[in-house]
Amino acid sequence: MLLHLLYPFHTHFGALNVIRYITFRTAAASLSALAISLLLGPWLVRRLREFQIGQVIRQEGPQSHRAKAGTPTMGGLLILAAALVPTLLWADLTNAYVWIAVLTTAAYGAIGFADDYLKIVRRDHHGLLPRYKMGWQIVVALVVGIVLMMLQEQGAYNTRLIFPFFKRLIPDLGWFYLPFVVFVLVAWSNAVNLTDGLDGLAISTFAIVAATFTALAYVTGHRVLADYLLLVRFPESAELTVFCGALVGASLGFLWYNAYPAEIFMGDVGSLALGAAIGTVATLIKQELLLVVVGGVFVMEAMSVVIQVASFKLTGKRVFRMAPLHHHFELSGWSEPKVYARFVIVGIVFALFSLTTLKLR
């Protein structure tokens, strides 16, 4: 919005010329998101407490979590406001990629909001019925996939996949790309949701992933860098740098209140939205497979649940003390801050390793 309002005056005020640079607008979006989070955080915590919107704790979880019952939840509303408002302020609103990312994030946030609302009303950790929750996620993902196929028909997108470490392996999925997009969005929204079980864990790990994709989005839209790294270049994808920057700022601001011991939890309204946001960005910049490396912590958390459920159904035995994985380590004797710190370290390692794959091909 500000790009369209202020840039036309750059001929009269030379300083306004800086607004056309994506790097400046990304930094501005990050700082704006951080400021919104820090300023609105205390107000939101108070309001959620007044409305008695507190977290319901599962009975079968670690006993140390019982003390967290009643902690304000649905803090994802703060994340959404802090991420989407700066994006709309600083991004180029004529860019279709920006709108795809913003609307997809908001849609998954709405699904999470409905789930959180039902949990609070029922005073139970069960919200939307799984078939409805998953069904709506699939519907939104299908809409995104169809839009991308339409853009592909216009030459503004393509259905190829880039494989890390293989510079010439770029298969075109054609219409099979549609179910692939659905899988990416649904898988990542739920992976972040599963990781959101310890104070600061999901948001810290997400901030690392978002920061990595801020760089990747910029490189993908940069003519020289994209050619040098043999990436599929989409000039339009550069604007997603602003969106990713806003996600980083919003994450850091929310972490201020979500750090151990947490004053507020993000809830499904936050976790589903963040997972969809990063899945959408990865899809738009053609780094869907690299996301598996960048978000390695989320992959481990999700796979631990898959392995646990499959093992119990097939053999009647559990592989982990409890899934997702962070609860396994808690029940193994690690304190919550230790689990958090070590998972963040692992997340940073995954992110750094993912960046090396850009050249090691």
N, C-alpha and C positions, 0 to 999 in steps of 0.2 A: 504493500500500500504506500509506504513512505517513498519507495523507489519511484512510483508513478506520480506522487504529489510533489516531491522535492526536486527530483533530477531535472525536470524541464527548466528550473531556475538556475542551473549551473552556469549558464552563459553570463548571468548577472552576478552570481556569487560563486567564485571559483572553487571554494571549499566544498561545495555540494557535489563536485565532480567525483569525489571519493565514493559516493553512494553507488556508483555503477559497478564497483569492484566487489566480486563475490566474497573475497577474503574479509573485506571490511564489514559487509552485511552479515557474514557468518559470526564474526566476533561480536557485533552489535546484538545479534539474535541470542547468542550465548549469554551475554551479560544481562540482557533484558529478561531472559528466562530465569536466570539466577536471582535477579532482583525481585521479580514477581513471586518466586517461591519463598524467598526470605521474608518478604513483606506480608504476604497473605497467609503464610504458614501458621503463625500464632492465632490469627483470627479464625482460621478453619478448624484448628484443634479445639478452640473454645466452643465454636458452634456445634461441632460434632458431639462434644461432651454434653452440651445443653440438650441436644436432641437424643442423647443416650444411644448414639450410634457406635457401639463398641464391638470389638472382635469376639467371636465365639470360638472357643478352643476345643479341639477334638479330644475326647476322653482317652483315646488310645495313644496319644502323642507323648513326648517326653514330659515327665512330671514338672520339670523346671518351667515349662511354658504355661502352667496353670495360673501363675501370677500375672500373666499378660492379659487375662480375660478382662474385657471391658475397655481395653486400650482403643481409642478412636480409630476407626477404619474408614475405608473409602477415600483415603488420602490421594488416590489416583486422580481425583478431581483436581487437586492442586497441580499434579504433574501435567495433566492435559491442558489446563489453563496456561501454565507456564511454558509449555512447548508450542501449543498451537497459536496463541496470540502473537508471540514474537515472530513466528513463521509468517503469519498473515501481515505483520507490520513490515518485515524486512525482505521477504522473498518477492520474486517477480510473479505476480498473480495471473499473468497471461500464460504461464508455464503449466502444461497439463500434468507433468510429473508431480509438481508440488501439490496440486489438487488431489491427485490419486493418493498420495501419501497422507495428506491431511484428512481426507474423508474416510479412508480405510481405518486410520487410527481412531477417529471419532466413532466410527461404527462399531469397532470391537470394544471401545470404551463403553458404549451404550449397552452392549451385551453383558459386559462385566458389571455395569451399574445395576442392571436388572437382577443379576445373580446375587450381588451384595445386598441389595434391598430386600430380597426374599429371605436371605439368611438372618438379617436383622429383625424383620417382622416376625419370623418363626422362632427366633432365638435358638437357631440350630445351625450347624456348619454345612447343611445341605441347602443349596439355593435352587437355581433352575434345574429341572430334570436333565440329566446328562444328554438325552436325545435332543432336547430343545436347545440346550447350550451349544452342543456340537453342530446341530442342524443350522442354527443361525450363523455360526462361524463359517460353515461351508457355503451358505448362501452368499454371504458377503464376499468370500474368496472367489466364488464363481463370477460374481459381478466384476471384480477386479480382473480376473482372467479374461473375460469377454472384452472388457475395455482395452486390455493389452493386445488382444488379437485384432481388434479394430484399428489400433494404432499401427500394428504390424502391416495391415493392409494398406495403410497410408504411407508406409515407408518410414514411420517415426519410431519404429521399434523392431526387434527381430526375436525369433524364438530359438535362438542358438544357446548352447550352454558352454561355458568356459570351465575347463577342468584344471585345477591347480597342478602345477608341475609339467603340464603337457601343452606346449604352445600351439601345436597343430590340431589338437583334438577339440574341435568345436562343432559338434553335431547339431543339426537343425531338427527339433522335435515336431515342428509343424503343429497340428491340432492336438497332439499329445501334450503340448505345453500347457494346455488349459488345466487338466487334472494335476499336472506338476505344480502349477501356481497354487492351486487349492491345497495341496499337501504342504507346501512351504509355509503358507500363511497359518493354516490350522496347527501345524506341528510347532511352529515357533511361538505362537501365542500361548499354547499350552505348556511349552517348555519353560518359558519365563514364569508362567503361573505356578508350575511345580517348584521352581527355585525359590519362590517367595515364601520362605518358611522360617527365616532367621532375621533378626534385626539388621537391616542394612545390606543383606547379602544380595538380593535380586537387583536392587537399584545400583549398588556399587559395580557389580558385574556388568549390568546393562550400560552404565556410563563408559566403561572400558570399550565395550563393543561399539557404542554410538560414536565415541571418539575415533575409533579405527575407521568406521564407515564415513566419518566426516572427511578424512583424508582420501578414502577410496572414491567417494563421490566426486571430489574435486579433481582427482587424477583422471577419472573416467570422462569428465567433461572437458579436459584440457587437451588441446590438439597435440602439442609436442609430447607431453608426458604419456598420453594414451598410446601414441604411436611407438614411443620408445619402449614401453612395457608390453606392447603387443596386446592391448586391451581392445574390446569392442567399444568404440567411441560413440557416445551420444552427447552432443553439445547441450541438449536440454537437461541432461541429468546433473549438470553442474549446479543448478539451483537447489538440488537436494542437499548440497553442502550446508545451505542455510538452515534447512529443516533439521539435519543431523546436529548442527551446532546448537540449535535450540533444545534438542533432546538432551545434549550433554549438560547445558546450563540448568535445565529443569531437573535433571537427575542429581546434580550436585546440590541444588537448593533443597530438594526433598530429603537427601541424605542428611542434611543438617538436623532434621527432626526425626529421621528414621534410624539414625545411628544408635547403637546399643547404649543404654536401654531406650527403646523406641518410644517416642511420644505419640506416634501415629503410624498406622500401617497403610499400605497402598490399596489393598483389596484387589479383587478381580478387575475392577474398573481401571486400575492402573496396570496390572500385570498383563492382562489380555491385550490392552491397547499398546503397550510397549513392545510386546512380542510381535504383534501385527505390524507395528511401525518399522521395526528393524527388518522383518521379513519382506515388507513391501520395498524398502530401500534396496535391499540386496537383490531383489528381483528386477527392479528398474535399472540398476547399474550393471546387471548381468554378472553378479557375484553370488548367485544362489548357493553354489557348492562351497565357495570359500567361507560362507557364513558358518558352515559346520566347524571350521577350524577356528575362526574368530570367536564364535560363541561356544567354545569347547566345554565350558562349565555347564551351560544349559543343556548341551547334548548329554553329558554325563548324568545330570540330574534326571532327565527324561528317560534315558536308557536304563537307569537303575530301577525306575518304576516298571518299565516294560519287562525287564528281566525278572524282577520280583514277582509280578503277576503271572508271567508265563511259567516260571518255576513252580509256583504254588499250585497252579491249576494242573500242571503236567505231573508233578512228583509229590505234591503235598508238602514240600519243603521250601523254606525261604533262604535266599542267597544272602540277603542283608538283614541286619537286626531290624531295620525299618527303612522304608523308602518314602520319599526321595533320599538321595545319598547323604545329604547333610545331616539327616536324623540318624543315619547309621553311625556316623562319627560321634554324634552327641551321645548316643547310647553306648558307644565304645569308651567313653570317659573324657572326650575332649570337651572343654568348656565352649559355650556359644561364641565368645569373642575369638577363641583360637580357630574354630571352624571357619568363621567369617574371614579372618585374616589370611588363612592358608588358601581358601578358595579364591580370594581376590588375587593373591600372588599367582595362583595357577591361571586365573583369567588373564592377567597381564602377560604371562608367558605365551599363552595361546595367541593373544593379539599380536605380539611381536613376531611369533613364528609365522603367522598368516601374512604379514607384510613381506617376509622374505620370499614367499612363494611367488610374488609378483615378478621377480627377476630370475628365480631359480626354475626356469622352464626350458 
